[in-house]
Amino acid sequence: MEVMEAIEARYSVRKYSSRKLDAASIEQIMEAGRLAPTASNQQLNKHIVVTDPELIRQMVDACEGQKWIETAPAILVECASGDRTMICGQSARSMDGAIAMSYMTLEAVSLGMQFCWLGWFDPEKVKKLLNIPEDYVVIAVAPIGYPETPGHRSSKKPTEEVVVYNRM
């Protein structure tokens, strides 16, 4: 699958099939995250793969009661230590985590899986549950697996509404 095909095939899933994820596929997805660029190549990210069914059940509470995440065979948690504000005013840690998650998402899609990138979780509960050190920040939580039923991509604004050349 080409990169653009993976981008076009990606959609959010909230119900996963019972099909297990094989170790080789998980390693391939983690490799995509490992190879993602980071600010000044600092590589401060950690990619946590939660596959233990009991931990996944406990993640429901950390994810504000979103019971559907229990259907996922794995949950990826992206976190990072250290931080610096780049000259552009953005957090290097947050940007690095978003890039890594994007790479991992596209690799998962190329393998027939889907993600649902969550914004609704309690980072402190996630940290406590997964023994994440205090100096780390949880950037993202994303259940991952094979969709129970085929889904579809949400509609996107037309190009002319989101792309500007040279000046706004």
SERO-4910 file (N, C-alpha, C, O; in steps of 0.05 Angstrom, whole numbers):
BEGIN
 pado doro    nc1    nc2    nc3   cac1   cac2   cac3    cc1    cc2    cc3    oc1    oc2    oc3
  Met    A     17    -24      0      0      0      0     18     25      0     36     27     16
  Glu    A     12     43    -18     27     69    -19     18     87      4     -4     83     15
  Val    A     34    106     11     28    124     33      1    138     29    -15    139     47
  Met    A     -4    149      5    -29    163      0    -53    144      3    -74    152     12
  Glu    A    -50    119     -5    -71    100     -2    -77     95     27   -101     93     35
  Ala    A    -57     94     44    -61     90     73    -75    115     85    -92    112    101
  Ile    A    -67    138     76    -79    163     85   -109    163     78   -126    169     95
  Glu    A   -115    156     53   -143    156     44   -159    133     57   -184    136     59
  Ala    A   -146    112     66   -161     89     77   -165     92    108   -180     76    119
  Arg    A   -152    111    120   -154    114    149   -181    125    158   -191    144    146
  Tyr    A   -192    113    178   -216    124    191   -216    115    220   -202     96    227
  Ser    A   -231    128    237   -233    122    265   -252     98    269   -273     97    257
  Val    A   -244     80    287   -260     56    293   -266     56    323   -249     62    340
  Arg    A   -291     50    329   -299     48    357   -311     20    364   -323     17    385
  Lys    A   -306      1    346   -313    -27    352   -295    -45    336   -294    -44    311
  Tyr    A   -279    -60    351   -259    -77    339   -267   -106    339   -282   -115    356
  Ser    A   -257   -121    319   -262   -150    318   -245   -164    340   -227   -151    351
  Ser    A   -251   -188    345   -237   -203    365   -210   -214    355   -195   -227    370
  Arg    A   -204   -208    330   -179   -218    318   -155   -206    333   -153   -182    337
  Lys    A   -137   -223    341   -113   -215    356    -93   -202    337    -93   -206    313
  Leu    A    -76   -186    348    -54   -173    333    -30   -190    336    -23   -198    359
  Asp    A    -17   -197    314      7   -214    316     31   -196    324     32   -172    318
  Ala    A     50   -209    337     74   -195    347     89   -180    325     99   -158    329
  Ala    A     91   -193    302    106   -181    279     93   -155    270    107   -135    264
  Ser    A     67   -154    269     53   -130    261     57   -108    282     61    -85    275
  Ile    A     55   -115    307     59    -95    329     87    -83    327     91    -59    329
  Glu    A    107   -101    323    134    -92    320    138    -73    296    153    -54    298
  Gln    A    124    -79    275    126    -62    251    114    -35    256    126    -15    247
  Ile    A     92    -34    270     80     -8    277     98      8    296    101     32    293
  Met    A    110     -6    316    128      7    334    153     18    320    163     39    326
  Glu    A    162      3    300    185     12    284    179     37    269    196     55    267
  Ala    A    154     40    259    146     64    246    148     88    265    157    109    258
  Gly    A    139     84    290    141    105    310    169    111    317    177    134    321
  Arg    A    186     91    319    214     95    326    229    111    305    246    127    311
  Leu    A    221    107    280    235    120    257    224    148    252    235    163    235
  Ala    A    202    156    265    191    183    261    211    204    270    226    200    289
  Pro    A    211    227    256    229    248    263    222    260    290    198    261    298
  Thr    A    242    270    304    237    285    329    254    310    329    274    312    315
  Ala    A    245    330    344    259    356    345    288    351    354    293    339    374
  Ser    A    307    362    338    335    359    344    344    330    348    364    325    360
  Asn    A    328    311    337    333    283    340    337    274    369    353    256    374
  Gln    A    322    287    387    325    280    415    313    253    423    322    241    442
  Gln    A    293    244    408    281    218    412    272    213    442    281    194    454
  Leu    A    256    231    452    247    229    480    221    214    483    210    212    505
  Asn    A    210    203    461    184    189    462    187    161    473    208    148    471
  Lys    A    165    152    484    162    123    491    135    115    479    115    129    482
  His    A    134     92    466    110     82    454    102     57    471    116     37    470
  Ile    A     81     59    485     72     37    503     49     22    488     30     34    478
  Val    A     52     -4    487     32    -21    475     18    -37    498     30    -54    510
  Val    A     -7    -31    502    -23    -45    523    -38    -67    510    -56    -62    493
  Thr    A    -32    -92    517    -46   -115    505    -59   -132    527    -75   -149    520
  Asp    A    -52   -128    552    -64   -144    573    -93   -136    576   -100   -113    581
  Pro    A   -111   -156    573   -140   -151    574   -149   -137    599   -167   -120    598
  Glu    A   -137   -143    622   -145   -130    647   -137   -101    647   -152    -84    656
  Leu    A   -113    -95    637   -104    -67    635   -122    -52    616   -128    -28    620
  Ile    A   -129    -64    594   -147    -51    575   -174    -45    588   -184    -23    585
  Arg    A   -184    -63    604   -209    -58    619   -206    -34    638   -223    -17    640
  Gln    A   -183    -33    651   -178    -11    670   -174     15    655   -178     37    667
  Met    A   -165     14    631   -161     39    615   -188     53    610   -189     77    605
  Val    A   -210     38    611   -237     50    607   -240     73    627   -250     95    620
  Asp    A   -233     69    652   -236     90    672   -218    114    666   -226    137    668
  Ala    A   -193    108    658   -174    129    651   -183    144    626   -174    167    622
  Cys    A   -199    131    610   -209    144    585   -238    153    589   -255    151    570
  Glu    A   -244    163    612   -270    175    619   -294    158    613   -315    167    603
  Gly    A   -291    131    618   -314    113    616   -321    105    588   -343     94    583
  Gln    A   -304    109    569   -309    101    541   -307     70    539   -286     60    532
  Lys    A   -329     57    545   -330     28    547   -321     13    521   -311     -9    522
  Trp    A   -326     26    498   -320     13    473   -291      6    469   -284    -11    454
  Ile    A   -273     20    484   -244     14    480   -237    -14    489   -217    -25    481
  Glu    A   -255    -27    505   -250    -54    513   -251    -74    489   -241    -96    491
  Thr    A   -263    -65    467   -264    -83    444   -237    -84    429   -233   -102    412
  Ala    A   -219    -66    435   -193    -65    421   -174    -86    432   -173    -89    457
  Pro    A   -159    -99    415   -140   -119    425   -114   -105    436    -98   -118    450
  Ala    A   -111    -80    430    -88    -65    440    -94    -35    442   -112    -25    427
  Ile    A    -80    -22    459    -82      7    461    -54     18    461    -37      9    476
  Leu    A    -49     37    444    -23     51    443    -24     76    459    -43     91    457
  Val    A     -4     80    475     -2    104    492     25    117    485     46    105    488
  Glu    A     23    141    476     47    156    468     54    176    491     37    192    499
  Cys    A     79    175    500     87    194    520    116    202    515    130    190    499
  Ala    A    124    223    529    152    233    526    161    247    551    145    258    566
  Ser    A    187    247    555    199    261    577    211    287    566    213    291    542
  Gly    A    220    304    585    233    328    576    215    345    558    195    335    548
  Asp    A    222    369    555    207    386    536    223    411    532    239    419    549
  Arg    A    218    423    510    228    450    505    209    463    486    197    450    469
  Thr    A    207    489    489    190    504    470    209    512    447    229    525    451
  Met    A    201    504    424    217    510    400    214    540    394    196    553    404
  Ile    A    231    550    377    230    578    370    203    586    359    194    609    363
  Cys    A    189    567    346    163    573    335    141    575    356    118    581    350
  Gly    A    148    569    381    129    571    403    114    545    410     98    544    428
  Gln    A    120    523    395    107    498    399    124    479    417    148    482    419
  Ser    A    110    462    432    123    442    448    136    420    430    122    408    415
  Ala    A    162    416    433    175    395    417    164    368    425    160    351    407
  Arg    A    159    364    450    149    338    460    122    331    447    118    309    438
  Ser    A    103    350    447     77    345    436     78    340    406     65    323    395
  Met    A     94    357    393     97    354    364    110    327    357    100    313    338
  Asp    A    130    319    371    144    293    366    124    270    370    124    251    354
  Gly    A    108    272    391     88    250    396     67    249    374     60    227    366
  Ala    A     58    272    365     38    272    343     50    260    317     36    246    303
  Ile    A     75    267    312     87    256    288     90    225    290     83    211    271
  Ala    A     99    216    313    102    187    317     76    173    315     74    152    302
  Met    A     55    184    327     28    171    325     18    171    297      6    151    288
  Ser    A     23    192    282     15    192    254     29    170    238     17    157    222
  Tyr    A     55    168    242     70    146    228     59    119    235     54    102    218
  Met    A     54    115    261     44     89    270     16     83    260      9     61    252
  Thr    A     -1    104    258    -28    101    247    -26     92    219    -40     73    211
  Leu    A    -10    105    202     -8     98    174      3     69    170     -6     55    152
  Glu    A     22     62    187     32     34    185     11     14    192      8     -7    179
  Ala    A     -5     20    213    -26      2    221    -47     -1    199    -56    -23    193
  Val    A    -54     22    186    -73     21    164    -62      4    141    -77    -11    128
  Ser    A    -36      7    135    -24     -9    114    -26    -39    119    -24    -55    101
  Leu    A    -29    -46    145    -31    -74    153    -60    -83    157    -65   -105    167
  Gly    A    -79    -66    150   -107    -73    152   -120    -65    178   -144    -72    182
  Met    A   -106    -51    196   -117    -43    222   -127    -14    221   -122      0    201
  Gln    A   -140     -6    242   -148     22    245   -144     30    274   -142     14    292
  Phe    A   -142     56    278   -138     69    304   -163     86    310   -180     90    293
  Cys    A   -165     94    335   -182    117    342   -166    134    361   -164    127    385
  Trp    A   -156    155    352   -139    173    368   -157    188    387   -175    203    379
  Leu    A   -153    183    413   -170    195    434   -160    222    444   -135    226    446
  Gly    A   -178    239    449   -171    264    462   -184    265    490   -180    284    505
  Trp    A   -200    245    496   -216    245    520   -204    224    539   -214    201    540
  Phe    A   -183    231    554   -171    213    574   -159    230    596   -153    254    592
  Asp    A   -155    218    619   -143    231    642   -113    223    642   -107    200    650
  Pro    A    -95    241    635    -67    233    633    -56    223    659    -39    205    660
  Glu    A    -65    234    682    -54    225    708    -63    197    714    -48    181    725
  Lys    A    -88    190    707    -97    162    711    -82    143    694    -76    121    702
  Val    A    -77    151    669    -62    134    650    -34    129    661    -24    107    661
  Lys    A    -21    151    670      6    149    681      7    130    705     24    113    707
  Lys    A    -12    132    723    -13    115    747    -17     86    739     -3     68    749
  Leu    A    -36     81    722    -43     54    714    -20     40    700    -16     16    704
  Leu    A     -5     55    684     16     43    667     44     47    679     64     42    666
  Asn    A     46     58    703     71     62    717     90     81    701    114     77    699
  Ile    A     78    101    689     94    120    673    107    140    693     93    152    709
  Pro    A    133    144    691    147    162    709    135    190    709    124    199    689
  Glu    A    139    204    731    128    230    736    137    251    715    122    269    707
  Asp    A    162    248    705    173    268    687    164    263    658    172    278    640
  Tyr    A    146    244    654    134    239    627    107    252    625     93    254    645
  Val    A    100    259    601     73    269    596     60    250    576     72    242    556
  Val    A     34    243    581     19    227    563      9    245    541     -6    264    546
  Ile    A     16    239    516      9    256    494    -15    246    479    -32    261    471
  Ala    A    -17    219    477    -40    208    462    -46    180    471    -28    165    481
  Val    A    -71    172    468    -81    145    473    -97    137    449   -114    152    439
  Ala    A    -92    113    439   -105    104    414   -110     74    415    -91     58    412
  Pro    A   -135     65    418   -141     37    414   -135     30    385   -138     46    367
  Ile    A   -126      5    380   -119     -4    354   -127    -33    350   -127    -49    369
  Gly    A   -135    -39    325   -142    -67    319   -155    -68    292   -156    -49    276
  Tyr    A   -166    -91    286   -181    -96    261   -210    -88    266   -222    -96    286
  Pro    A   -222    -72    248   -250    -63    252   -269    -87    252   -266   -107    237
  Glu    A   -290    -85    269   -311   -106    270   -325   -106    243   -331   -128    232
  Thr    A   -332    -83    232   -344    -81    206   -330    -59    191   -319    -41    203
  Pro    A   -330    -60    164   -317    -39    149   -330    -12    155   -354     -9    158
  Gly    A   -313      8    156   -322     35    162   -317     53    138   -312     44    116
  His    A   -318     79    143   -313     98    122   -300    123    134   -303    128    158
  Arg    A   -286    136    117   -273    160    125   -293    183    128   -312    185    112
  Ser    A   -289    199    148   -306    223    151   -301    242    128   -279    243    117
  Ser    A   -321    258    121   -317    277     99   -297    298    107   -295    306    131
  Lys    A   -283    308     88   -263    329     93   -270    354     76   -282    351     55
  Lys    A   -262    377     86   -267    401     71   -253    400     44   -232    386     42
  Pro    A   -263    414     24   -249    415     -1   -222    428      1   -218    445     18
  Thr    A   -204    421    -17   -177    432    -17   -176    462    -16   -161    474     -1
  Glu    A   -194    475    -32   -192    504    -33   -200    518     -6   -194    541     -3
  Glu    A   -212    503     12   -218    514     38   -195    511     58   -195    524     79
  Val    A   -176    493     52   -155    488     72   -127    493     61   -108    492     77
  Val    A   -123    497     36    -97    501     24    -94    530     14   -112    540      0
  Val    A    -73    543     22    -67    570     13    -38    571      3    -21    560     17
  Tyr    A    -34    583    -19     -6    586    -29      4    614    -24    -10    634    -29
  Asn    A     27    616    -14     43    640    -10     32    657     13     47    660     33
  Arg    A      9    669     12     -1    686     33    -31    681     37    -45    675     19
  Met    A    -40    685     62    -69    682     68    -83    707     61   -108    709     64
***
